[in-house]
Amino acid sequence: MVDEGPNPVTPEGMAQIDGHVARIESALKSEANVLLRETLERDLRYWTVRKASAELAPPPTGDVVSFGSKVTIERKGRIQSFRIVGVDEADPAKSLISIRAPLAAAVIGARVDDIIEATEPLGEITITAIGL
């Protein structure tokens, strides 16, 4: 399923989408297996729609948490750092969280030293650093 509405992406996210499209188009040129071709064609439709809806977001300014920002927070006695990215490039294992994630939604618009009273399970969040 493809999400409705705008699809904000970072430059890296746009490159990932372009890479998926190119890889699948290349694979389709040589794939003879009917079932694999159907899967590739479905995947190509998905990534083509994602590319068509992609909106390259302006770079973050660094003083306010926004799309593309690298954020360091303190929450529940732990320090966490992550970057807010588009849905397709989110990878929590690499500290890349989706703009649609509750944590991202909670901190968007905040500044260093702001304390956000988010609902559980997030709880109180303190913004300790904002980077580009």
Backbone as a chain_set.jsonl record, in Angstrom:
{"seq": "MVDEGPNPVTPEGMAQIDGHVARIESALKSEANVLLRETLERDLRYWTVRKASAELAPPPTGDVVSFGSKVTIERKGRIQSFRIVGVDEADPAKSLISIRAPLAAAVIGARVDDIIEATEPLGEITITAIGL", "coords": {"N": [[0.845, -1.188, 0.0], [0.493, 2.236, -0.756], [1.285, 5.214, 0.871], [-0.972, 7.927, 1.424], [-0.99, 11.392, 0.367], [1.609, 13.943, 0.766], [5.053, 13.029, 0.159], [7.606, 13.489, 1.803], [11.122, 13.721, 1.295], [14.607, 13.245, 1.983], [17.693, 14.297, 0.391], [19.216, 11.933, 0.306], [17.208, 10.031, 0.589], [15.789, 10.411, -1.806], [17.733, 9.539, -3.588], [17.838, 6.856, -2.842], [15.282, 5.961, -3.635], [15.46, 6.409, -6.417], [17.488, 4.568, -6.924], [16.215, 2.124, -6.304], [14.254, 2.052, -8.354], [15.899, 2.001, -10.674], [17.34, -0.39, -10.249], [15.286, -2.326, -10.292], [14.176, -1.926, -12.854], [16.373, -2.713, -14.389], [16.608, -5.407, -13.619], [14.223, -6.408, -14.653], [14.718, -6.433, -17.373], [16.151, -8.746, -17.873], [14.89, -10.864, -16.623], [13.23, -13.912, -16.842], [11.436, -15.566, -15.564], [8.067, -15.872, -14.934], [6.608, -15.451, -12.528], [8.495, -14.096, -10.925], [8.835, -11.85, -12.528], [6.299, -10.674, -12.287], [6.355, -9.958, -9.593], [8.51, -8.159, -9.608], [7.454, -6.213, -11.338], [5.283, -5.326, -9.805], [6.688, -4.246, -7.623], [8.086, -2.247, -8.984], [5.957, -0.585, -9.782], [5.169, 0.343, -7.242], [7.525, 1.786, -6.369], [7.691, 3.645, -8.424], [5.405, 5.184, -8.037], [6.038, 6.186, -5.488], [8.261, 7.713, -6.166], [7.088, 9.596, -7.88], [5.486, 10.969, -6.073], [7.322, 12.012, -4.368], [8.763, 14.631, -2.507], [11.317, 16.762, -2.371], [12.609, 17.773, 0.557], [13.297, 20.941, 2.098], [16.57, 21.715, 3.375], [17.244, 21.228, 6.89], [17.331, 23.885, 9.347], [18.722, 23.873, 11.698], [18.246, 25.157, 14.135], [15.709, 24.61, 15.0], [13.82, 21.676, 15.491], [13.175, 19.773, 12.682], [12.037, 18.233, 9.61], [14.532, 16.089, 8.481], [16.356, 16.867, 10.39], [19.007, 16.122, 12.701], [18.702, 14.843, 15.817], [19.226, 15.029, 19.299], [18.145, 13.636, 22.253], [17.023, 13.512, 25.68], [15.523, 11.018, 27.478], [13.626, 9.314, 29.766], [15.881, 8.799, 31.369], [17.8, 8.119, 29.528], [20.038, 8.822, 26.818], [19.354, 9.612, 23.505], [19.957, 9.597, 20.03], [18.931, 10.579, 16.801], [17.845, 10.775, 13.342], [15.395, 12.534, 11.561], [13.519, 11.342, 8.988], [12.17, 10.512, 5.689], [9.381, 8.264, 5.084], [10.092, 6.011, 3.499], [12.842, 5.833, 3.833], [13.321, 5.351, 6.451], [14.966, 3.724, 9.119], [15.263, 2.278, 11.906], [17.396, 0.856, 13.103], [19.589, 2.171, 12.158], [19.326, 4.569, 13.33], [17.494, 6.214, 12.024], [14.501, 7.715, 11.849], [11.057, 7.667, 10.931], [9.228, 10.44, 9.674], [6.618, 10.177, 10.326], [6.567, 8.792, 12.674], [5.656, 8.472, 16.146], [7.543, 9.581, 17.977], [9.022, 11.366, 16.369], [6.96, 13.115, 15.621], [6.407, 14.194, 18.121], [8.661, 15.768, 18.698], [9.065, 17.581, 16.598], [9.437, 20.932, 15.713], [10.47, 21.739, 18.12], [13.032, 23.234, 20.242], [16.519, 23.404, 21.315], [16.923, 22.506, 24.686], [14.198, 22.575, 25.169], [11.44, 21.081, 26.833], [9.406, 18.421, 26.35], [6.22, 17.288, 27.017], [5.18, 14.435, 26.397], [2.73, 11.908, 25.608], [2.524, 8.707, 27.251], [3.88, 5.849, 25.643], [6.095, 7.514, 25.436], [6.657, 9.725, 27.202], [8.336, 12.265, 29.197], [10.381, 14.391, 27.296], [13.496, 15.772, 26.654], [15.08, 18.11, 24.662], [18.33, 17.984, 23.666], [20.263, 18.519, 21.735], [20.483, 19.762, 18.364], [21.121, 18.98, 15.098], [22.462, 19.159, 11.723]], "CA": [[0.0, 0.0, 0.0], [1.227, 3.488, -0.838], [0.704, 6.237, 1.732], [-1.603, 9.081, 0.787], [-0.432, 12.685, 0.711], [2.986, 14.233, 0.367], [6.079, 12.058, 0.502], [8.847, 14.25, 1.948], [12.339, 12.915, 1.267], [15.903, 13.9, 2.028], [18.427, 13.952, -0.837], [19.574, 10.518, 0.385], [15.979, 9.276, 0.342], [15.507, 10.467, -3.246], [18.716, 8.662, -4.233], [17.413, 5.472, -2.576], [14.136, 5.673, -4.506], [16.001, 6.29, -7.771], [18.231, 3.312, -6.963], [15.253, 1.013, -6.376], [13.662, 2.052, -9.693], [16.921, 1.564, -11.638], [17.65, -1.806, -9.999], [14.156, -3.149, -10.728], [14.11, -1.839, -14.32], [17.473, -3.534, -14.904], [16.268, -6.819, -13.392], [13.132, -6.78, -15.561], [15.247, -6.649, -18.73], [16.723, -10.081, -18.051], [14.144, -11.881, -15.863], [12.324, -14.699, -17.67], [10.466, -16.229, -14.699], [6.824, -15.1, -14.932], [6.269, -15.033, -11.16], [9.447, -13.069, -10.513], [8.531, -10.637, -13.296], [5.116, -10.054, -11.671], [6.804, -9.33, -8.347], [9.308, -6.988, -9.983], [6.547, -5.196, -11.893], [4.554, -4.754, -8.666], [7.633, -3.4, -6.894], [8.359, -1.073, -9.813], [4.794, 0.307, -9.652], [5.257, 0.97, -5.922], [8.604, 2.78, -6.32], [7.375, 4.71, -9.38], [4.447, 6.06, -7.34], [6.779, 6.867, -4.423], [9.096, 8.73, -6.803], [6.209, 10.654, -8.387], [4.948, 11.753, -4.95], [8.436, 12.494, -3.542], [9.003, 16.071, -2.44], [12.597, 17.006, -1.729], [12.396, 18.731, 1.636], [14.408, 21.874, 2.277], [17.455, 21.276, 4.463], [16.899, 21.811, 8.188], [18.11, 25.074, 9.687], [19.583, 23.556, 12.826], [17.825, 25.733, 15.406], [14.406, 24.04, 15.341], [13.698, 20.309, 14.984], [12.336, 19.691, 11.498], [12.34, 17.103, 8.742], [15.944, 16.043, 8.132], [17.21, 17.203, 11.533], [19.598, 15.134, 13.599], [18.227, 15.285, 17.129], [19.636, 14.279, 20.478], [17.179, 13.86, 23.321], [17.114, 12.726, 26.9], [14.185, 10.493, 27.759], [13.621, 8.192, 30.71], [17.23, 8.545, 31.843], [18.67, 7.68, 28.43], [20.323, 9.754, 25.722], [19.074, 9.01, 22.198], [20.164, 10.461, 18.865], [18.3, 10.047, 15.594], [17.554, 11.728, 12.27], [14.011, 12.429, 11.089], [13.585, 11.138, 7.539], [10.948, 10.072, 5.032], [8.864, 6.933, 5.39], [10.818, 4.966, 2.78], [14.245, 5.739, 4.23], [13.398, 5.083, 7.89], [15.669, 2.506, 9.511], [15.59, 2.494, 13.315], [18.705, 0.284, 13.441], [20.583, 3.172, 11.771], [18.882, 5.81, 13.979], [16.704, 6.994, 11.074], [13.094, 7.475, 12.167], [10.093, 8.227, 10.002], [8.522, 11.678, 10.022], [5.297, 9.791, 10.835], [6.717, 8.102, 13.962], [5.218, 9.3, 17.274], [8.664, 10.336, 18.548], [9.293, 12.49, 15.466], [5.844, 14.061, 15.758], [6.508, 14.855, 19.425], [9.773, 16.724, 18.797], [9.052, 18.558, 15.507], [9.161, 22.301, 16.149], [11.117, 22.026, 19.41], [14.372, 23.827, 20.24], [17.402, 22.887, 22.357], [16.487, 22.727, 26.078], [12.748, 22.423, 25.319], [10.968, 19.856, 27.475], [8.122, 18.045, 25.756], [5.435, 16.361, 27.837], [4.487, 13.54, 25.468], [1.982, 10.832, 26.258], [3.249, 7.431, 27.372], [5.099, 5.428, 26.318], [7.225, 8.424, 25.227], [6.945, 10.44, 28.443], [9.009, 13.555, 29.113], [11.501, 14.41, 26.354], [14.286, 17.001, 26.661], [15.911, 18.259, 23.466], [19.671, 18.385, 24.11], [21.038, 19.022, 20.593], [19.877, 19.695, 17.04], [22.154, 19.097, 14.075], [22.023, 19.13, 10.32]], "C": [[0.882, 1.24, 0.0], [0.507, 4.513, 0.024], [0.107, 7.355, 0.906], [-0.848, 10.344, 1.172], [1.016, 12.844, 0.31], [3.96, 13.18, 0.884], [7.398, 12.829, 0.639], [10.049, 13.309, 1.971], [13.557, 13.819, 1.444], [16.594, 13.616, 0.695], [18.837, 12.472, -0.854], [18.369, 9.626, 0.108], [15.609, 9.26, -1.133], [16.467, 9.55, -3.995], [18.346, 7.192, -4.02], [16.259, 5.078, -3.496], [14.615, 5.491, -5.942], [16.75, 4.971, -7.942], [17.324, 2.102, -7.074], [14.665, 0.91, -7.788], [14.666, 1.515, -10.715], [17.226, 0.077, -11.488], [16.546, -2.701, -10.541], [14.021, -3.116, -12.244], [15.187, -2.705, -14.961], [17.149, -5.026, -14.772], [15.176, -7.283, -14.352], [13.632, -7.081, -16.975], [15.722, -8.08, -18.947], [15.936, -11.196, -17.357], [13.133, -12.592, -16.763], [11.215, -15.361, -16.848], [9.225, -15.337, -14.548], [6.481, -14.593, -13.533], [7.214, -13.947, -10.646], [9.206, -11.761, -11.249], [7.328, -9.917, -12.691], [5.5, -9.327, -10.389], [7.609, -8.069, -8.648], [8.427, -5.863, -10.526], [5.729, -4.527, -10.793], [5.464, -3.796, -7.889], [7.949, -2.12, -7.679], [7.195, -0.083, -9.749], [4.859, 1.067, -8.333], [6.295, 2.095, -5.929], [8.385, 3.912, -7.305], [6.398, 5.704, -8.759], [5.164, 6.844, -6.246], [7.65, 7.977, -5.004], [8.24, 9.904, -7.285], [5.681, 11.541, -7.258], [6.056, 12.352, -4.078], [8.585, 14.006, -3.65], [10.303, 16.269, -1.674], [12.411, 18.117, -0.702], [13.57, 19.695, 1.72], [15.291, 21.399, 3.424], [17.049, 21.927, 5.784], [17.818, 22.992, 8.501], [19.045, 24.831, 10.861], [19.131, 24.138, 14.145], [16.474, 25.219, 15.89], [14.348, 22.629, 14.744], [12.721, 20.312, 13.807], [12.718, 18.451, 10.705], [13.809, 17.188, 8.34], [16.885, 16.351, 9.286], [17.791, 15.967, 12.187], [19.319, 15.663, 14.999], [18.812, 14.393, 18.211], [18.682, 14.664, 21.599], [17.598, 13.083, 24.565], [15.691, 12.325, 27.248], [14.326, 9.277, 28.662], [15.035, 7.785, 31.119], [18.214, 8.09, 30.774], [18.87, 8.808, 27.423], [20.091, 8.993, 24.418], [19.383, 10.038, 21.127], [19.546, 9.786, 17.655], [18.135, 11.162, 14.585], [16.131, 11.472, 11.808], [14.028, 12.429, 9.568], [12.218, 10.72, 6.99], [10.606, 8.63, 5.363], [9.716, 5.83, 4.76], [12.271, 4.811, 3.209], [14.417, 5.47, 5.723], [14.068, 3.733, 8.143], [16.114, 2.688, 10.961], [16.958, 1.946, 13.724], [19.838, 1.251, 13.095], [20.237, 4.546, 12.352], [18.205, 6.767, 12.998], [15.238, 6.708, 11.353], [12.189, 8.255, 11.218], [9.467, 9.502, 10.562], [7.155, 11.357, 10.627], [5.364, 9.048, 12.167], [6.267, 9.03, 15.097], [6.345, 10.135, 17.887], [8.998, 11.544, 17.681], [8.205, 13.552, 15.605], [5.946, 14.854, 17.058], [7.568, 15.957, 19.441], [9.815, 17.766, 17.679], [8.658, 19.928, 16.073], [9.842, 22.687, 17.45], [12.511, 22.619, 19.193], [15.198, 23.187, 21.351], [16.908, 23.388, 23.719], [14.969, 22.721, 26.257], [12.463, 21.09, 26.002], [9.57, 19.591, 26.941], [7.461, 17.029, 26.67], [4.608, 15.508, 26.891], [3.739, 12.469, 26.253], [2.847, 9.579, 26.328], [2.961, 6.601, 26.122], [6.272, 6.387, 26.152], [7.624, 9.126, 26.519], [7.648, 11.765, 28.182], [10.266, 13.449, 28.24], [12.19, 15.76, 26.455], [15.161, 17.018, 25.416], [17.275, 18.761, 23.923], [20.548, 18.903, 22.972], [20.238, 18.842, 19.31], [20.989, 19.896, 16.034], [21.575, 19.01, 12.686], [22.265, 17.789, 9.693]], "O": [[1.905, 1.28, 0.684], [-0.71, 4.674, -0.064], [0.605, 7.69, -0.169], [-0.147, 10.37, 2.183], [1.583, 12.003, -0.388], [3.723, 12.533, 1.904], [8.214, 12.832, -0.282], [10.005, 12.241, 2.582], [13.531, 15.0, 1.097], [16.122, 12.769, -0.064], [18.809, 11.832, -1.906], [18.497, 8.585, -0.536], [15.17, 8.237, -1.659], [16.064, 8.86, -4.932], [18.524, 6.373, -4.922], [16.261, 3.988, -4.068], [14.227, 4.533, -6.611], [16.655, 4.332, -8.99], [17.604, 1.169, -7.827], [14.586, -0.181, -8.352], [14.318, 0.665, -11.534], [17.356, -0.636, -12.483], [16.825, -3.718, -11.177], [13.779, -4.151, -12.865], [14.935, -3.361, -15.971], [17.386, -5.806, -15.694], [15.201, -8.424, -14.814], [13.038, -7.89, -17.689], [15.701, -8.578, -20.073], [16.29, -12.367, -17.496], [12.281, -11.948, -17.374], [10.158, -15.682, -17.391], [9.32, -14.197, -14.093], [6.103, -13.433, -13.37], [6.777, -12.991, -10.005], [9.352, -10.684, -10.67], [7.327, -8.69, -12.59], [5.031, -8.219, -10.129], [7.41, -7.034, -8.013], [8.637, -4.694, -10.203], [5.501, -3.318, -10.83], [5.063, -2.684, -7.542], [8.065, -1.041, -7.097], [7.416, 1.125, -9.67], [4.635, 2.277, -8.295], [5.991, 3.224, -5.544], [8.839, 5.03, -7.064], [6.54, 6.915, -8.929], [4.926, 8.042, -6.089], [7.768, 9.052, -4.415], [8.618, 11.063, -7.119], [5.454, 12.734, -7.463], [5.771, 13.114, -3.154], [8.539, 14.578, -4.74], [10.383, 15.98, -0.48], [12.096, 19.255, -1.05], [14.708, 19.316, 1.447], [14.806, 20.746, 4.348], [16.56, 23.057, 5.792], [18.933, 23.084, 7.988], [20.057, 25.518, 10.998], [19.577, 23.675, 15.195], [16.133, 25.376, 17.062], [14.783, 22.419, 13.612], [11.592, 20.791, 13.921], [13.621, 17.71, 11.092], [14.275, 18.241, 7.906], [18.089, 16.12, 9.177], [17.164, 14.908, 12.228], [19.663, 16.8, 15.322], [18.884, 13.173, 18.066], [18.441, 15.842, 21.861], [18.397, 12.148, 24.513], [14.783, 13.155, 27.306], [15.055, 8.335, 28.352], [15.354, 6.6, 31.208], [19.343, 7.714, 31.09], [17.985, 9.636, 27.208], [20.57, 7.872, 24.249], [19.099, 11.223, 21.301], [19.627, 8.567, 17.504], [18.264, 12.341, 14.914], [15.711, 10.322, 11.679], [14.486, 13.382, 8.937], [11.245, 10.593, 7.733], [11.443, 7.875, 5.859], [10.026, 4.832, 5.412], [12.873, 3.764, 2.973], [15.545, 5.372, 6.207], [13.778, 2.741, 7.475], [17.208, 3.191, 11.22], [17.61, 2.512, 14.602], [20.923, 1.166, 13.67], [20.785, 5.562, 11.924], [18.328, 7.985, 13.126], [14.77, 5.592, 11.126], [12.522, 9.353, 10.771], [9.214, 9.618, 11.761], [6.595, 12.172, 11.359], [4.326, 8.708, 12.734], [6.472, 10.242, 15.02], [6.118, 11.281, 18.275], [9.234, 12.633, 18.205], [8.499, 14.744, 15.695], [5.614, 16.038, 17.097], [7.396, 16.969, 20.12], [10.541, 18.752, 17.802], [7.679, 20.057, 16.808], [9.796, 23.852, 17.846], [13.086, 22.517, 18.109], [14.655, 22.511, 22.225], [16.527, 24.549, 23.868], [14.49, 22.849, 27.384], [13.159, 20.1, 25.775], [8.671, 20.423, 27.063], [8.071, 16.03, 27.05], [3.453, 15.831, 26.614], [4.07, 12.166, 27.4], [3.788, 9.418, 25.551], [1.849, 6.673, 25.599], [7.352, 6.113, 26.674], [8.798, 9.124, 26.891], [7.566, 12.317, 27.086], [11.094, 12.554, 28.414], [11.531, 16.795, 26.353], [15.89, 16.064, 25.144], [17.374, 19.842, 24.504], [21.489, 19.657, 23.222], [19.437, 17.917, 19.175], [21.724, 20.881, 16.109], [20.374, 18.818, 12.494], [21.955, 17.592, 8.519]]}, "num_chains": 1, "name": "protein.A"}
